[in-house]
């Protein structure tokens, strides 16, 4: 995966999904669908590498978010 700005990780960890997607789209020059794929991949990497940094469970994360 191409290097993403550090703000994307912070936004993912703080459940600021819209901000993370906006930054991904701006830096990668991609569609929303592509940004969602990048987001999902980075989310899984962070869950694996930094599980204690998440405030919400996997089940609760993103509840109520619709793209």
PDB file as gemmi writes it, atoms N, CA and C in Angstrom:
CRYST1    1.000    1.000    1.000  90.00  90.00  90.00 P 1                      
ATOM      1  N   UNK A   1       0.840  -1.173   0.000  1.00  0.00           N  
ATOM      2  CA  UNK A   1       0.000   0.000   0.000  1.00  0.00           C  
ATOM      3  C   UNK A   1       0.884   1.234   0.000  1.00  0.00           C  
ATOM      4  N   UNK A   2       0.492   2.222  -0.801  1.00  0.00           N  
ATOM      5  CA  UNK A   2       1.230   3.472  -0.826  1.00  0.00           C  
ATOM      6  C   UNK A   2       1.146   4.151   0.535  1.00  0.00           C  
ATOM      7  N   UNK A   3       2.138   4.956   0.819  1.00  0.00           N  
ATOM      8  CA  UNK A   3       2.183   5.665   2.091  1.00  0.00           C  
ATOM      9  C   UNK A   3       1.001   6.620   2.202  1.00  0.00           C  
ATOM     10  N   UNK A   4       0.294   6.524   3.301  1.00  0.00           N  
ATOM     11  CA  UNK A   4      -0.818   7.421   3.584  1.00  0.00           C  
ATOM     12  C   UNK A   4      -0.383   8.429   4.638  1.00  0.00           C  
ATOM     13  N   UNK A   5      -0.996   9.606   4.644  1.00  0.00           N  
ATOM     14  CA  UNK A   5      -0.681  10.563   5.705  1.00  0.00           C  
ATOM     15  C   UNK A   5      -1.005   9.984   7.085  1.00  0.00           C  
ATOM     16  N   UNK A   6      -0.246  10.401   8.075  1.00  0.00           N  
ATOM     17  CA  UNK A   6      -0.446   9.930   9.437  1.00  0.00           C  
ATOM     18  C   UNK A   6      -1.862  10.236   9.947  1.00  0.00           C  
ATOM     19  N   UNK A   7      -2.458  11.282   9.415  1.00  0.00           N  
ATOM     20  CA  UNK A   7      -3.803  11.663   9.849  1.00  0.00           C  
ATOM     21  C   UNK A   7      -4.831  10.581   9.539  1.00  0.00           C  
ATOM     22  N   UNK A   8      -4.584   9.785   8.515  1.00  0.00           N  
ATOM     23  CA  UNK A   8      -5.523   8.706   8.178  1.00  0.00           C  
ATOM     24  C   UNK A   8      -5.576   7.689   9.311  1.00  0.00           C  
ATOM     25  N   UNK A   9      -4.428   7.306   9.830  1.00  0.00           N  
ATOM     26  CA  UNK A   9      -4.404   6.360  10.953  1.00  0.00           C  
ATOM     27  C   UNK A   9      -5.129   6.944  12.161  1.00  0.00           C  
ATOM     28  N   UNK A  10      -4.856   8.213  12.476  1.00  0.00           N  
ATOM     29  CA  UNK A  10      -5.533   8.852  13.613  1.00  0.00           C  
ATOM     30  C   UNK A  10      -7.044   8.864  13.402  1.00  0.00           C  
ATOM     31  N   UNK A  11      -7.460   9.202  12.183  1.00  0.00           N  
ATOM     32  CA  UNK A  11      -8.897   9.242  11.896  1.00  0.00           C  
ATOM     33  C   UNK A  11      -9.525   7.853  12.000  1.00  0.00           C  
ATOM     34  N   UNK A  12      -8.841   6.838  11.533  1.00  0.00           N  
ATOM     35  CA  UNK A  12      -9.362   5.475  11.643  1.00  0.00           C  
ATOM     36  C   UNK A  12      -9.477   5.082  13.112  1.00  0.00           C  
ATOM     37  N   UNK A  13      -8.451   5.354  13.878  1.00  0.00           N  
ATOM     38  CA  UNK A  13      -8.462   4.963  15.290  1.00  0.00           C  
ATOM     39  C   UNK A  13      -9.535   5.713  16.084  1.00  0.00           C  
ATOM     40  N   UNK A  14      -9.854   6.926  15.681  1.00  0.00           N  
ATOM     41  CA  UNK A  14     -10.853   7.736  16.389  1.00  0.00           C  
ATOM     42  C   UNK A  14     -12.239   7.633  15.749  1.00  0.00           C  
ATOM     43  N   UNK A  15     -12.408   6.713  14.820  1.00  0.00           N  
ATOM     44  CA  UNK A  15     -13.673   6.454  14.113  1.00  0.00           C  
ATOM     45  C   UNK A  15     -14.167   7.685  13.344  1.00  0.00           C  
ATOM     46  N   UNK A  16     -13.238   8.464  12.827  1.00  0.00           N  
ATOM     47  CA  UNK A  16     -13.577   9.594  11.960  1.00  0.00           C  
ATOM     48  C   UNK A  16     -13.475   9.105  10.514  1.00  0.00           C  
ATOM     49  N   UNK A  17     -14.387   8.254  10.155  1.00  0.00           N  
ATOM     50  CA  UNK A  17     -14.351   7.538   8.886  1.00  0.00           C  
ATOM     51  C   UNK A  17     -14.419   8.488   7.698  1.00  0.00           C  
ATOM     52  N   UNK A  18     -15.325   9.449   7.746  1.00  0.00           N  
ATOM     53  CA  UNK A  18     -15.483  10.389   6.625  1.00  0.00           C  
ATOM     54  C   UNK A  18     -14.203  11.177   6.375  1.00  0.00           C  
ATOM     55  N   UNK A  19     -13.542  11.621   7.450  1.00  0.00           N  
ATOM     56  CA  UNK A  19     -12.292  12.366   7.292  1.00  0.00           C  
ATOM     57  C   UNK A  19     -11.203  11.483   6.691  1.00  0.00           C  
ATOM     58  N   UNK A  20     -11.121  10.250   7.150  1.00  0.00           N  
ATOM     59  CA  UNK A  20     -10.118   9.321   6.606  1.00  0.00           C  
ATOM     60  C   UNK A  20     -10.363   9.084   5.118  1.00  0.00           C  
ATOM     61  N   UNK A  21     -11.612   8.861   4.750  1.00  0.00           N  
ATOM     62  CA  UNK A  21     -11.933   8.627   3.339  1.00  0.00           C  
ATOM     63  C   UNK A  21     -11.628   9.851   2.483  1.00  0.00           C  
ATOM     64  N   UNK A  22     -11.932  11.023   2.991  1.00  0.00           N  
ATOM     65  CA  UNK A  22     -11.658  12.263   2.259  1.00  0.00           C  
ATOM     66  C   UNK A  22     -10.157  12.409   2.018  1.00  0.00           C  
ATOM     67  N   UNK A  23      -9.356  12.169   3.040  1.00  0.00           N  
ATOM     68  CA  UNK A  23      -7.902  12.277   2.895  1.00  0.00           C  
ATOM     69  C   UNK A  23      -7.368  11.234   1.930  1.00  0.00           C  
ATOM     70  N   UNK A  24      -7.874  10.013   2.017  1.00  0.00           N  
ATOM     71  CA  UNK A  24      -7.437   8.960   1.095  1.00  0.00           C  
ATOM     72  C   UNK A  24      -7.757   9.359  -0.341  1.00  0.00           C  
ATOM     73  N   UNK A  25      -8.966   9.852  -0.574  1.00  0.00           N  
ATOM     74  CA  UNK A  25      -9.354  10.258  -1.932  1.00  0.00           C  
ATOM     75  C   UNK A  25      -8.465  11.382  -2.447  1.00  0.00           C  
ATOM     76  N   UNK A  26      -8.177  12.359  -1.586  1.00  0.00           N  
ATOM     77  CA  UNK A  26      -7.356  13.496  -2.006  1.00  0.00           C  
ATOM     78  C   UNK A  26      -5.918  13.085  -2.301  1.00  0.00           C  
ATOM     79  N   UNK A  27      -5.350  12.238  -1.459  1.00  0.00           N  
ATOM     80  CA  UNK A  27      -3.938  11.874  -1.635  1.00  0.00           C  
ATOM     81  C   UNK A  27      -3.734  10.802  -2.690  1.00  0.00           C  
ATOM     82  N   UNK A  28      -4.721   9.929  -2.871  1.00  0.00           N  
ATOM     83  CA  UNK A  28      -4.586   8.841  -3.837  1.00  0.00           C  
ATOM     84  C   UNK A  28      -5.213   9.176  -5.186  1.00  0.00           C  
ATOM     85  N   UNK A  29      -6.055  10.222  -5.212  1.00  0.00           N  
ATOM     86  CA  UNK A  29      -6.729  10.583  -6.463  1.00  0.00           C  
ATOM     87  C   UNK A  29      -7.635   9.467  -6.944  1.00  0.00           C  
ATOM     88  N   UNK A  30      -8.434   8.909  -6.026  1.00  0.00           N  
ATOM     89  CA  UNK A  30      -9.231   7.734  -6.360  1.00  0.00           C  
ATOM     90  C   UNK A  30     -10.727   7.980  -6.128  1.00  0.00           C  
ATOM     91  N   UNK A  31     -11.518   7.029  -6.543  1.00  0.00           N  
ATOM     92  CA  UNK A  31     -12.960   7.090  -6.346  1.00  0.00           C  
ATOM     93  C   UNK A  31     -13.291   6.733  -4.900  1.00  0.00           C  
ATOM     94  N   UNK A  32     -14.533   6.979  -4.526  1.00  0.00           N  
ATOM     95  CA  UNK A  32     -14.979   6.614  -3.186  1.00  0.00           C  
ATOM     96  C   UNK A  32     -14.868   5.107  -2.979  1.00  0.00           C  
ATOM     97  N   UNK A  33     -15.261   4.338  -3.980  1.00  0.00           N  
ATOM     98  CA  UNK A  33     -15.170   2.877  -3.857  1.00  0.00           C  
ATOM     99  C   UNK A  33     -13.727   2.440  -3.619  1.00  0.00           C  
ATOM    100  N   UNK A  34     -12.796   3.010  -4.356  1.00  0.00           N  
ATOM    101  CA  UNK A  34     -11.383   2.674  -4.167  1.00  0.00           C  
ATOM    102  C   UNK A  34     -10.894   3.118  -2.794  1.00  0.00           C  
ATOM    103  N   UNK A  35     -11.342   4.287  -2.351  1.00  0.00           N  
ATOM    104  CA  UNK A  35     -10.955   4.783  -1.032  1.00  0.00           C  
ATOM    105  C   UNK A  35     -11.480   3.862   0.063  1.00  0.00           C  
ATOM    106  N   UNK A  36     -12.681   3.331  -0.104  1.00  0.00           N  
ATOM    107  CA  UNK A  36     -13.229   2.382   0.863  1.00  0.00           C  
ATOM    108  C   UNK A  36     -12.376   1.120   0.934  1.00  0.00           C  
ATOM    109  N   UNK A  37     -11.886   0.672  -0.208  1.00  0.00           N  
ATOM    110  CA  UNK A  37     -11.006  -0.505  -0.225  1.00  0.00           C  
ATOM    111  C   UNK A  37      -9.695  -0.219   0.505  1.00  0.00           C  
ATOM    112  N   UNK A  38      -9.106   0.953   0.259  1.00  0.00           N  
ATOM    113  CA  UNK A  38      -7.866   1.341   0.931  1.00  0.00           C  
ATOM    114  C   UNK A  38      -8.118   1.460   2.428  1.00  0.00           C  
ATOM    115  N   UNK A  39      -9.223   2.091   2.789  1.00  0.00           N  
ATOM    116  CA  UNK A  39      -9.593   2.246   4.200  1.00  0.00           C  
ATOM    117  C   UNK A  39      -9.698   0.881   4.868  1.00  0.00           C  
ATOM    118  N   UNK A  40     -10.418  -0.042   4.244  1.00  0.00           N  
ATOM    119  CA  UNK A  40     -10.617  -1.371   4.823  1.00  0.00           C  
ATOM    120  C   UNK A  40      -9.286  -2.095   5.025  1.00  0.00           C  
ATOM    121  N   UNK A  41      -8.398  -1.960   4.052  1.00  0.00           N  
ATOM    122  CA  UNK A  41      -7.094  -2.602   4.165  1.00  0.00           C  
ATOM    123  C   UNK A  41      -6.290  -1.993   5.320  1.00  0.00           C  
ATOM    124  N   UNK A  42      -6.293  -0.671   5.401  1.00  0.00           N  
ATOM    125  CA  UNK A  42      -5.533  -0.011   6.474  1.00  0.00           C  
ATOM    126  C   UNK A  42      -6.151  -0.290   7.835  1.00  0.00           C  
ATOM    127  N   UNK A  43      -7.481  -0.333   7.902  1.00  0.00           N  
ATOM    128  CA  UNK A  43      -8.173  -0.664   9.145  1.00  0.00           C  
ATOM    129  C   UNK A  43      -7.718  -2.030   9.649  1.00  0.00           C  
ATOM    130  N   UNK A  44      -7.673  -3.018   8.770  1.00  0.00           N  
ATOM    131  CA  UNK A  44      -7.251  -4.367   9.164  1.00  0.00           C  
ATOM    132  C   UNK A  44      -5.799  -4.384   9.619  1.00  0.00           C  
ATOM    133  N   UNK A  45      -4.947  -3.625   8.926  1.00  0.00           N  
ATOM    134  CA  UNK A  45      -3.539  -3.554   9.349  1.00  0.00           C  
ATOM    135  C   UNK A  45      -3.418  -2.962  10.747  1.00  0.00           C  
ATOM    136  N   UNK A  46      -4.175  -1.896  11.005  1.00  0.00           N  
ATOM    137  CA  UNK A  46      -4.129  -1.269  12.325  1.00  0.00           C  
ATOM    138  C   UNK A  46      -4.704  -2.187  13.400  1.00  0.00           C  
ATOM    139  N   UNK A  47      -5.778  -2.888  13.085  1.00  0.00           N  
ATOM    140  CA  UNK A  47      -6.357  -3.843  14.047  1.00  0.00           C  
ATOM    141  C   UNK A  47      -5.333  -4.915  14.404  1.00  0.00           C  
ATOM    142  N   UNK A  48      -4.570  -5.353  13.430  1.00  0.00           N  
ATOM    143  CA  UNK A  48      -3.553  -6.383  13.656  1.00  0.00           C  
ATOM    144  C   UNK A  48      -2.362  -5.824  14.434  1.00  0.00           C  
ATOM    145  N   UNK A  49      -1.873  -4.645  14.021  1.00  0.00           N  
ATOM    146  CA  UNK A  49      -0.629  -4.108  14.565  1.00  0.00           C  
ATOM    147  C   UNK A  49      -0.802  -3.261  15.820  1.00  0.00           C  
ATOM    148  N   UNK A  50      -1.975  -2.664  15.994  1.00  0.00           N  
ATOM    149  CA  UNK A  50      -2.192  -1.746  17.118  1.00  0.00           C  
ATOM    150  C   UNK A  50      -3.565  -1.961  17.760  1.00  0.00           C  
ATOM    151  N   UNK A  51      -3.891  -3.163  18.146  1.00  0.00           N  
ATOM    152  CA  UNK A  51      -5.245  -3.449  18.641  1.00  0.00           C  
ATOM    153  C   UNK A  51      -5.629  -2.648  19.884  1.00  0.00           C  
ATOM    154  N   UNK A  52      -4.670  -2.323  20.729  1.00  0.00           N  
ATOM    155  CA  UNK A  52      -4.975  -1.593  21.950  1.00  0.00           C  
ATOM    156  C   UNK A  52      -5.292  -0.116  21.709  1.00  0.00           C  
ATOM    157  N   UNK A  53      -5.022   0.369  20.512  1.00  0.00           N  
ATOM    158  CA  UNK A  53      -5.298   1.779  20.195  1.00  0.00           C  
ATOM    159  C   UNK A  53      -6.744   2.024  19.779  1.00  0.00           C  
ATOM    160  N   UNK A  54      -7.511   0.961  19.583  1.00  0.00           N  
ATOM    161  CA  UNK A  54      -8.922   1.109  19.210  1.00  0.00           C  
ATOM    162  C   UNK A  54      -9.768   1.260  20.466  1.00  0.00           C  
ATOM    163  N   UNK A  55     -10.697   2.215  20.418  1.00  0.00           N  
ATOM    164  CA  UNK A  55     -11.592   2.469  21.544  1.00  0.00           C  
ATOM    165  C   UNK A  55     -12.870   1.642  21.447  1.00  0.00           C  
ATOM    166  N   UNK A  56     -13.171   1.163  20.248  1.00  0.00           N  
ATOM    167  CA  UNK A  56     -14.398   0.398  20.018  1.00  0.00           C  
ATOM    168  C   UNK A  56     -14.066  -1.013  19.560  1.00  0.00           C  
ATOM    169  N   UNK A  57     -14.972  -1.922  19.853  1.00  0.00           N  
ATOM    170  CA  UNK A  57     -14.808  -3.295  19.368  1.00  0.00           C  
ATOM    171  C   UNK A  57     -14.998  -3.314  17.852  1.00  0.00           C  
ATOM    172  N   UNK A  58     -14.581  -4.374  17.242  1.00  0.00           N  
ATOM    173  CA  UNK A  58     -14.763  -4.556  15.800  1.00  0.00           C  
ATOM    174  C   UNK A  58     -16.256  -4.465  15.434  1.00  0.00           C  
ATOM    175  N   UNK A  59     -17.096  -5.009  16.281  1.00  0.00           N  
ATOM    176  CA  UNK A  59     -18.542  -5.028  16.010  1.00  0.00           C  
ATOM    177  C   UNK A  59     -19.155  -3.629  16.102  1.00  0.00           C  
ATOM    178  N   UNK A  60     -18.666  -2.807  17.031  1.00  0.00           N  
ATOM    179  CA  UNK A  60     -19.229  -1.471  17.237  1.00  0.00           C  
ATOM    180  C   UNK A  60     -18.654  -0.433  16.279  1.00  0.00           C  
ATOM    181  N   UNK A  61     -17.471  -0.696  15.751  1.00  0.00           N  
ATOM    182  CA  UNK A  61     -16.800   0.275  14.892  1.00  0.00           C  
ATOM    183  C   UNK A  61     -17.626   0.528  13.630  1.00  0.00           C  
ATOM    184  N   UNK A  62     -17.857   1.785  13.332  1.00  0.00           N  
ATOM    185  CA  UNK A  62     -18.554   2.152  12.115  1.00  0.00           C  
ATOM    186  C   UNK A  62     -20.058   1.980  12.157  1.00  0.00           C  
ATOM    187  N   UNK A  63     -20.580   1.591  13.283  1.00  0.00           N  
ATOM    188  CA  UNK A  63     -22.037   1.422  13.384  1.00  0.00           C  
ATOM    189  C   UNK A  63     -22.705   2.757  13.092  1.00  0.00           C  
ATOM    190  N   UNK A  64     -23.644   2.760  12.179  1.00  0.00           N  
ATOM    191  CA  UNK A  64     -24.351   3.977  11.809  1.00  0.00           C  
ATOM    192  C   UNK A  64     -23.693   4.762  10.694  1.00  0.00           C  
ATOM    193  N   UNK A  65     -22.540   4.288  10.181  1.00  0.00           N  
ATOM    194  CA  UNK A  65     -21.885   4.975   9.072  1.00  0.00           C  
ATOM    195  C   UNK A  65     -22.383   4.379   7.767  1.00  0.00           C  
ATOM    196  N   UNK A  66     -22.810   5.254   6.870  1.00  0.00           N  
ATOM    197  CA  UNK A  66     -23.272   4.823   5.554  1.00  0.00           C  
ATOM    198  C   UNK A  66     -22.569   5.649   4.494  1.00  0.00           C  
ATOM    199  N   UNK A  67     -22.021   4.972   3.512  1.00  0.00           N  
ATOM    200  CA  UNK A  67     -21.314   5.702   2.444  1.00  0.00           C  
ATOM    201  C   UNK A  67     -22.113   5.675   1.163  1.00  0.00           C  
TER     202      UNK A  67                                                      
END                                                                             
